[in-house]
Amino acid sequence: EEGGGEAGARRSVRSRLRVVLELGLPWKPVLGWVWGVTHECEAQPADGGGEVWRCVAHREAWEIDPAEGVAMVFRPGRGLPRGK
C-alpha cells in the first residue's frame, strides 16, 4: 500500500502489543490481551511546495473474545489468599 513521492500516495503502519493490567480490586485480577493499531497515512501537498504525510485513519483492534475479557475480572490474581 505504497505510492512514491506524489500527492495521494498512501502507507499503512501497523503495530501489535500485549496489554497487561492489574485491577485495583481486593482479589487483584490481571487482564491481558493483544491490542493492535493501524494508521493509514497519505502524502498531501504542503504549503510552500513539497509534500507532508498525514494520518487519515486510525483503527484499533483487540484480539480477545468479549466473554473471555469479562471472565478475567472474576479470576483471582495475587490479592486475597486462597482457602486451604
C-alpha positions, 0 to 999 in steps of 0.5 A: 500500500505504497505510492512514491513521492506524489500527492495521494500516495498512501502507507499503512503502519501497523503495530501489535502489543500485549496489554497487561493490567492489574485491577485495583480490586481486593482479589487483584485480577490481571487482564491481558490481551493483544491490542493492535493499531493501524494508521493509514497515512497519505502524502498531501501537498504542503504549503510552500511546495513539497509534500507532508504525510498525514494520518487519515485513519486510525483503527484499533483492534483487540484480539480477545473474545468479549466473554473471555475479557469479562471472565478475567475480572472474576479470576483471582490474581495475587490479592486475597489468599486462597482457602486451604 
